Amino acid sequence: MIAIVGGGIAGLAAGYRLTQAGHDVRIYEAADQVGGLAASYETGGEPIERYYHHLSKSEETIVSLIEEVGLNEDLEWPIGKNAYYMDGTVYPLDRPWEIAAYPYLSLYDTFRLGMLVLGVDVREGLPSLEAYEELEAYEDVPLEQFVREHTTAGVYENFFEPLLDAKFGARKDEISAAWLLGRVRFRGERDLLRGEPLGYLKGGFGRLVDRLIEEIGAESLVTGTRVTELSTGNAGIESITIEGEESGTRSVESAIVATMPNVLEELTGYTCDIEFQGTVCSVVSMDEPLTNTYWLNIGDEAPFGALIEHTNFIDPSHYGDEHLLYVPKYVQSADDPLFAASDEDIEATWLDGIESLFPDFDRGSVNWIKTARNRRTAPVYERGYLEQVVPFDLGEAVGDGVYYAGMASRAQYPERSLDGGIVAGFEVADRILESR
């Protein structure tokens, strides 16, 4: 039996690959349901993820998996409209003429930003198309220094800095230029006349989770059960100890840890210095839309980092005509009082913030608010990050037959994603299959 610790998308992907190859797997999830950050809420129609999700065109592995499990006809690629809220005004930033009209960037700023997005280095006068190919070359370069040197001060101060404040808060100065370059590359292709097509699975990504469960077999998933120990001997992994809905010791052939690295350390002693930030994210159901854009970056003072209006991306008819708005906040410290605040206090803070940005906002249009929080939702991609990633095969460090597919793996660089989780799960499953 192959034990998988963690029933998020990486653990399910590993379980699916191994089951398809004829292996007996057992997935242990400490929470009451599998799916991890892809878990969903019910609405007046189709479910919606607790944390916003969409796909970029560069995410090829999850697209292939969706096709493989027969959901490809329900994968849609609508345009995800983007805008920037600055000094009380919403500025759309999808089409070239909208970007050119953005008053906080000069024409030269816009040109330099465009070249960076296209992966072209124009610092020496002659365009270089290969300068940004190797992300590792920028691992130790401070992000602010890079942007100022490779674009302009105006691009950094009036475009990137507010986004970095929202994403990393006080830790923005620790982030590497490699993360930014990788993030730009990750976003994939754009339609110059419309904007960026983003992928969404009709009915939500929970459908992919459900399909993987069907393929693996519900009897192979155990929720409400925590793995408390991995035992290794001279020949490698020998057994696991579990507590919860199932308890006891089980002999195993291999073990995949598909969780955060703090769990890996508790189970094996393997340490990882990657730090994580958390997220507090609410879904607000309204009778009417707040804006006409999908992703609204916030340049003004606000208690949240962005406003993501899902039903300006996916038609509200899918949700019983509810208009659904994500209100997220990245939190850099596990001690942040936001984690200890009640749902009611958080929701009141969000509504106050929305009202300050949009004075005509009608609180009476709010039907319901649901709030989720997680202390570890994304790595802090600081300089030297790649030196800290956990290898997929922990045979040398821990013992033969022990593997890692969590968020601290190489698959979740330069940005964490559902695609990265699936890649990590497949990577460890393929290593196990190759070793047989």
C-alpha positions as CSV (number, residue, x, y, z in Angstrom):
1,M,0.0,0.0,0.0
2,I,1.2,3.5,-0.8
3,A,0.2,6.1,1.8
4,I,-0.5,9.7,0.8
5,V,-0.5,12.3,3.5
6,G,-2.9,15.1,2.5
7,G,-6.0,15.1,0.4
8,G,-5.4,18.4,-1.5
9,I,-5.0,18.6,-5.3
10,A,-1.4,17.3,-5.1
11,G,-2.3,14.3,-3.1
12,L,-5.3,13.5,-5.3
13,A,-3.2,13.9,-8.4
14,A,-0.6,11.4,-7.1
15,G,-3.3,9.0,-6.0
16,Y,-5.0,9.2,-9.4
17,R,-1.8,8.5,-11.3
18,L,-0.8,5.6,-9.1
19,T,-4.3,4.1,-9.1
20,Q,-4.4,4.3,-12.9
21,A,-1.2,2.3,-12.9
22,G,-2.8,-0.4,-10.8
23,H,-1.4,0.5,-7.3
24,D,-3.2,0.4,-4.0
25,V,-3.2,3.8,-2.4
26,R,-4.7,5.2,0.8
27,I,-5.1,9.0,1.1
28,Y,-5.3,10.4,4.7
29,E,-6.7,13.9,5.1
30,A,-6.9,15.5,8.6
31,A,-9.8,17.8,7.6
32,D,-13.4,16.7,7.2
33,Q,-13.2,17.0,3.4
34,V,-10.6,16.6,0.7
35,G,-9.7,19.3,-1.9
36,G,-7.7,21.6,0.2
37,L,-7.8,25.2,-1.1
38,A,-10.1,24.0,-3.9
39,A,-13.0,23.3,-1.4
40,S,-16.3,25.1,-2.3
41,Y,-19.3,26.9,-0.9
42,E,-22.9,26.3,-2.1
43,T,-24.7,29.2,-3.8
44,G,-28.1,29.7,-5.4
45,G,-26.8,27.7,-8.3
46,E,-23.5,26.1,-8.9
47,P,-20.8,25.8,-6.1
48,I,-18.0,28.4,-5.9
49,E,-14.5,27.9,-4.6
50,R,-13.7,29.3,-1.1
51,Y,-10.6,30.9,-2.6
52,Y,-10.6,32.4,-6.1
53,H,-9.3,30.2,-8.9
54,H,-8.7,30.4,-12.6
55,L,-6.2,29.0,-15.1
56,S,-3.7,30.7,-17.3
57,K,-2.9,29.4,-20.8
58,S,0.5,28.3,-19.5
59,E,-1.0,25.8,-17.1
60,E,-0.9,22.8,-19.5
61,T,-0.8,19.9,-17.0
62,I,-4.2,20.6,-15.4
63,V,-5.8,21.2,-18.8
64,S,-4.5,17.8,-19.9
65,L,-5.9,16.2,-16.8
66,I,-9.3,17.8,-17.2
67,E,-9.4,16.4,-20.7
68,E,-8.2,13.0,-19.5
69,V,-11.0,12.6,-16.9
70,G,-13.6,13.7,-19.5
71,L,-14.4,17.3,-18.4
72,N,-12.8,19.1,-21.3
73,E,-16.1,20.2,-22.8
74,D,-16.8,22.2,-19.6
75,L,-13.5,24.0,-19.6
76,E,-14.2,27.6,-20.8
77,W,-11.8,30.5,-21.5
78,P,-13.6,33.8,-21.0
79,I,-11.8,37.1,-20.8
80,G,-10.8,38.1,-17.3
81,K,-11.0,41.8,-17.3
82,N,-8.4,43.7,-15.2
83,A,-8.5,47.3,-13.8
84,Y,-6.7,49.5,-11.3
85,Y,-8.4,51.6,-8.6
86,M,-6.3,54.7,-8.1
87,D,-7.4,58.0,-6.4
88,G,-11.1,57.1,-6.5
89,T,-11.2,56.0,-10.1
90,V,-11.4,52.6,-11.8
91,Y,-9.0,52.4,-14.8
92,P,-9.5,49.4,-17.1
93,L,-6.1,48.0,-18.2
94,D,-6.9,45.3,-20.8
95,R,-6.6,46.9,-24.2
96,P,-3.5,48.7,-25.5
97,W,-5.4,52.1,-25.7
98,E,-6.6,51.6,-22.1
99,I,-3.1,51.0,-20.9
100,A,-1.8,54.0,-22.9
101,A,-4.5,56.2,-21.3
102,Y,-3.6,55.2,-17.7
103,P,-2.6,58.6,-16.3
104,Y,-0.1,57.3,-13.7
105,L,2.3,56.0,-16.4
106,S,4.0,58.1,-19.0
107,L,4.1,56.9,-22.6
108,Y,7.8,55.9,-22.0
109,D,6.8,54.1,-18.8
110,T,4.1,52.2,-20.7
111,F,6.6,51.2,-23.4
112,R,9.2,49.9,-20.9
113,L,6.5,48.0,-19.0
114,G,5.3,46.5,-22.2
115,M,8.7,45.3,-23.2
116,L,9.2,43.7,-19.8
117,V,5.9,41.9,-20.2
118,L,6.9,40.7,-23.6
119,G,10.2,39.4,-22.2
120,V,12.3,41.9,-24.1
121,D,15.3,43.7,-22.5
122,V,15.9,47.1,-24.1
123,R,18.4,48.6,-21.7
124,E,21.3,48.5,-24.1
125,G,19.3,50.0,-27.0
126,L,19.2,46.8,-29.0
127,P,16.3,44.6,-27.9
128,S,17.4,41.3,-26.3
129,L,14.9,38.4,-26.5
130,E,16.9,36.0,-24.3
131,A,17.8,38.1,-21.3
132,Y,15.0,36.8,-19.1
133,E,15.0,33.2,-20.2
134,E,16.9,31.8,-17.2
135,L,14.9,32.7,-14.0
136,E,17.7,31.4,-11.8
137,A,19.9,34.3,-13.0
138,Y,17.6,36.7,-11.1
139,E,17.1,34.6,-7.9
140,D,19.3,36.9,-5.8
141,V,18.3,40.2,-7.4
142,P,16.0,42.5,-5.3
143,L,12.7,43.0,-7.1
144,E,12.6,46.8,-6.7
145,Q,16.2,47.2,-8.0
146,F,15.3,45.0,-11.0
147,V,12.2,46.9,-11.9
148,R,13.8,50.3,-11.6
149,E,16.8,49.2,-13.8
150,H,14.8,47.2,-16.4
151,T,11.9,49.6,-16.7
152,T,11.5,53.0,-14.9
153,A,11.0,54.4,-11.5
154,G,7.4,55.4,-12.5
155,V,6.6,51.8,-13.4
156,Y,7.8,50.6,-10.0
157,E,6.1,53.3,-8.0
158,N,2.8,53.6,-9.8
159,F,2.2,50.1,-11.1
160,F,4.2,47.4,-9.3
161,E,4.6,48.8,-5.8
162,P,0.9,48.9,-4.9
163,L,0.5,45.3,-6.2
164,L,3.5,44.2,-4.1
165,D,2.1,45.9,-1.0
166,A,-1.1,43.9,-1.5
167,K,0.7,40.6,-2.3
168,F,3.6,40.6,0.2
169,G,3.0,43.6,2.6
170,A,6.0,44.5,4.6
171,R,8.0,41.6,3.2
172,K,8.0,43.0,-0.4
173,D,11.6,44.0,-0.1
174,E,12.6,40.4,0.4
175,I,11.1,39.2,-2.9
176,S,13.3,38.2,-5.8
177,A,13.2,39.5,-9.4
178,A,12.9,35.8,-10.5
179,W,9.5,35.6,-8.9
180,L,8.3,38.6,-10.9
181,L,9.7,37.4,-14.2
182,G,8.2,33.9,-13.6
183,R,4.9,35.5,-12.7
184,V,4.8,37.5,-16.0
185,R,5.6,34.3,-17.9
186,F,3.1,32.3,-15.9
187,R,0.2,34.5,-17.0
188,G,0.5,33.3,-20.6
189,E,-1.0,34.8,-23.7
190,R,-3.3,37.8,-24.2
191,D,-5.8,38.9,-26.8
192,L,-4.6,42.4,-27.7
193,L,-8.1,43.6,-28.6
194,R,-9.9,42.0,-25.6
195,G,-7.6,41.1,-22.8
196,E,-6.4,37.9,-21.2
197,P,-8.4,34.6,-21.6
198,L,-8.5,32.7,-18.3
199,G,-9.7,29.2,-17.8
200,Y,-12.6,28.1,-15.6
201,L,-14.3,24.8,-15.2
202,K,-18.1,25.1,-15.5
203,G,-19.5,24.2,-12.1
204,G,-16.2,25.0,-10.4
205,F,-12.9,23.2,-9.9
206,G,-14.5,21.1,-7.2
207,R,-15.8,19.0,-10.1
208,L,-12.2,18.0,-10.9
209,V,-11.7,17.0,-7.3
210,D,-14.9,14.9,-7.4
211,R,-13.8,13.2,-10.7
212,L,-10.4,12.4,-9.2
213,I,-12.2,10.9,-6.2
214,E,-14.3,8.8,-8.5
215,E,-11.2,7.5,-10.3
216,I,-9.3,6.8,-7.2
217,G,-12.2,5.3,-5.4
218,A,-13.9,6.9,-2.4
219,E,-13.0,3.9,-0.3
220,S,-9.3,4.9,-0.7
221,L,-9.8,8.3,1.0
222,V,-9.9,8.7,4.7
223,T,-10.9,12.1,6.1
224,G,-10.7,13.2,9.7
225,T,-7.6,11.2,10.1
226,R,-4.1,12.5,10.9
227,V,-0.8,10.8,10.1
228,T,1.3,11.2,13.2
229,E,4.4,9.2,12.4
230,L,6.4,7.8,9.5
231,S,8.7,5.0,10.5
232,T,11.8,4.2,8.5
233,G,14.4,1.5,8.8
234,N,17.6,0.5,7.0
235,A,15.5,-0.5,3.9
236,G,13.6,2.8,4.0
237,I,9.9,3.5,4.8
238,E,8.2,0.8,6.8
239,S,5.0,2.0,8.4
240,I,2.8,5.0,9.3
241,T,0.9,5.7,12.4
242,I,-2.6,7.3,12.1
243,E,-5.1,8.8,14.5
244,G,-8.8,9.8,13.9
245,E,-11.5,8.0,12.0
246,E,-8.9,5.3,11.5
247,S,-6.2,4.7,14.1
248,G,-3.2,2.4,14.4
249,T,-0.1,1.5,12.5
250,R,-0.1,0.5,8.8
251,S,2.7,-1.1,6.8
252,V,3.4,0.8,3.6
253,E,5.6,0.4,0.5
254,S,6.0,4.2,0.0
255,A,4.7,7.4,1.6
256,I,4.0,10.7,-0.2
257,V,3.7,13.8,2.0
258,A,1.5,16.2,0.1
259,T,1.1,18.9,2.7
260,M,2.9,21.9,4.0
261,P,6.6,21.5,5.0
262,N,5.9,22.0,8.7
263,V,4.0,18.7,8.6
264,L,6.9,17.1,6.7
265,E,9.2,18.2,9.5
266,E,6.9,16.8,12.2
267,L,6.8,13.5,10.5
268,T,10.4,13.1,9.3
269,G,12.5,15.7,10.9
270,Y,13.3,17.2,7.5
271,T,13.5,21.0,7.8
272,C,12.5,23.6,5.2
273,D,13.2,27.3,5.7
274,I,10.6,28.5,3.2
275,E,8.2,30.9,4.9
276,F,4.5,31.1,4.1
277,Q,1.9,33.7,4.2
278,G,-1.8,33.2,4.8
279,T,-5.1,34.5,3.4
280,V,-8.3,35.6,4.8
281,C,-10.9,35.5,2.0
282,S,-14.6,36.2,1.9
283,V,-17.2,35.6,-0.7
284,V,-19.9,38.3,-0.8
285,S,-23.2,37.5,-2.5
286,M,-25.0,40.6,-3.8
287,D,-28.2,41.4,-5.7
288,E,-26.3,43.6,-8.1
289,P,-22.7,44.0,-9.4
290,L,-20.2,46.3,-7.8
291,T,-18.1,47.0,-10.9
292,N,-17.8,45.8,-14.5
293,T,-14.4,44.2,-14.1
294,Y,-13.2,40.8,-12.9
295,W,-9.9,41.7,-11.1
296,L,-9.7,45.1,-9.5
297,N,-6.2,45.9,-8.1
298,I,-6.4,48.5,-5.4
299,G,-3.9,51.4,-5.3
300,D,-5.7,53.4,-2.6
301,E,-5.8,52.6,1.1
302,A,-8.0,49.6,1.7
303,P,-8.3,46.8,4.3
304,F,-8.1,44.2,1.4
305,G,-5.6,43.6,-1.4
306,A,-8.0,43.4,-4.3
307,L,-11.6,43.0,-5.3
308,I,-12.3,40.0,-7.5
309,E,-15.8,40.0,-9.0
310,H,-16.3,36.4,-10.1
311,T,-19.6,37.0,-11.8
312,N,-18.0,39.5,-14.1
313,F,-15.9,36.5,-15.3
314,I,-18.6,33.8,-15.1
315,D,-22.2,34.8,-15.8
316,P,-24.3,35.2,-12.6
317,S,-26.9,32.9,-14.2
318,H,-24.7,30.0,-13.1
319,Y,-25.2,31.0,-9.4
320,G,-29.0,31.7,-9.3
321,D,-28.3,35.3,-10.5
322,E,-26.3,36.0,-7.4
323,H,-23.4,38.4,-8.0
324,L,-20.4,37.0,-6.2
325,L,-17.4,39.0,-5.1
326,Y,-14.1,37.8,-3.5
327,V,-12.6,40.0,-0.9
328,P,-9.1,38.7,-0.1
329,K,-6.3,39.8,2.2
330,Y,-2.8,38.2,2.3
331,V,-1.5,38.0,5.8
332,Q,2.2,37.8,6.4
333,S,2.3,36.7,10.0
334,A,0.5,33.8,11.7
335,D,0.1,36.1,14.7
336,D,-1.9,38.7,12.8
337,P,-5.0,39.6,14.7
338,L,-7.1,39.2,11.5
339,F,-6.8,35.4,12.1
340,A,-8.3,35.7,15.5
341,A,-11.1,38.2,14.5
342,S,-14.6,36.9,14.3
343,D,-16.2,36.4,10.9
344,E,-18.6,39.2,11.7
345,D,-15.8,41.7,12.5
346,I,-13.9,40.7,9.3
347,E,-17.0,41.1,7.2
348,A,-17.8,44.5,8.7
349,T,-14.2,45.6,7.9
350,W,-14.6,44.5,4.3
351,L,-18.0,46.3,3.8
352,D,-16.6,49.4,5.4
353,G,-13.7,49.3,3.0
354,I,-15.9,48.7,0.0
355,E,-18.1,51.6,1.0
356,S,-15.1,53.9,1.3
357,L,-14.0,53.1,-2.3
358,F,-17.5,53.0,-3.7
359,P,-19.8,55.5,-1.8
360,D,-22.8,54.4,-3.7
361,F,-22.4,50.8,-2.5
362,D,-25.7,49.5,-1.0
363,R,-25.1,47.2,2.0
364,G,-28.7,46.2,1.6
365,S,-27.8,44.4,-1.6
366,V,-25.7,41.9,0.3
367,N,-27.4,38.5,0.6
368,W,-24.7,36.6,2.5
369,I,-21.0,36.6,3.3
370,K,-18.8,33.5,3.9
371,T,-15.3,33.8,5.2
372,A,-12.4,31.3,5.0
373,R,-8.9,31.7,6.5
374,N,-5.7,29.7,6.2
375,R,-2.4,30.5,7.7
376,R,-0.4,29.0,4.9
377,T,-1.7,29.6,1.4
378,A,1.3,30.8,-0.5
379,P,5.1,30.8,-0.2
380,V,7.0,34.1,0.3
381,Y,9.2,34.0,-2.8
382,E,12.3,35.6,-1.2
383,R,15.7,35.8,-2.7
384,G,17.4,32.5,-2.8
385,Y,14.1,30.6,-2.8
386,L,15.2,27.8,-5.1
387,E,17.9,26.8,-2.6
388,Q,15.2,26.0,-0.1
389,V,12.7,23.9,-2.1
390,V,12.1,20.4,-0.9
391,P,13.1,17.6,-3.4
392,F,10.4,15.3,-4.7
393,D,12.4,12.2,-3.7
394,L,13.5,12.2,0.0
395,G,15.3,8.9,-0.2
396,E,18.7,10.3,0.7
397,A,17.5,12.8,3.3
398,V,14.8,10.7,5.1
399,G,14.7,7.1,3.7
400,D,13.9,5.2,0.5
401,G,10.2,5.3,-0.4
402,V,9.5,8.8,1.1
403,Y,8.4,11.5,-1.3
404,Y,7.3,15.1,-1.1
405,A,4.6,16.8,-3.2
406,G,3.6,19.8,-1.1
407,M,3.7,23.5,-1.8
408,A,7.4,23.8,-1.0
409,S,8.3,21.7,-4.0
410,R,9.9,22.9,-7.2
411,A,6.5,22.5,-9.0
412,Q,5.1,25.5,-7.1
413,Y,7.7,27.9,-8.4
414,P,7.5,30.7,-9.5
415,E,3.9,30.9,-8.4
416,R,1.7,28.4,-6.6
417,S,-1.3,27.1,-8.5
418,L,-3.6,24.2,-9.0
419,D,-1.5,23.3,-12.0
420,G,1.6,23.2,-9.8
421,G,-0.1,20.9,-7.3
422,I,-1.0,18.5,-10.0
423,V,2.6,18.6,-11.5
424,A,4.0,17.8,-8.0
425,G,1.6,14.9,-7.5
426,F,2.5,13.5,-10.9
427,E,6.2,14.0,-10.4
428,V,6.3,11.9,-7.2
429,A,3.9,9.3,-8.6
430,D,6.1,8.9,-11.7
431,R,9.2,8.4,-9.5
432,I,7.4,5.7,-7.6
433,L,6.4,4.0,-10.8
434,E,9.9,4.2,-12.2
435,S,11.3,2.6,-9.1
436,R,9.1,-0.5,-9.4
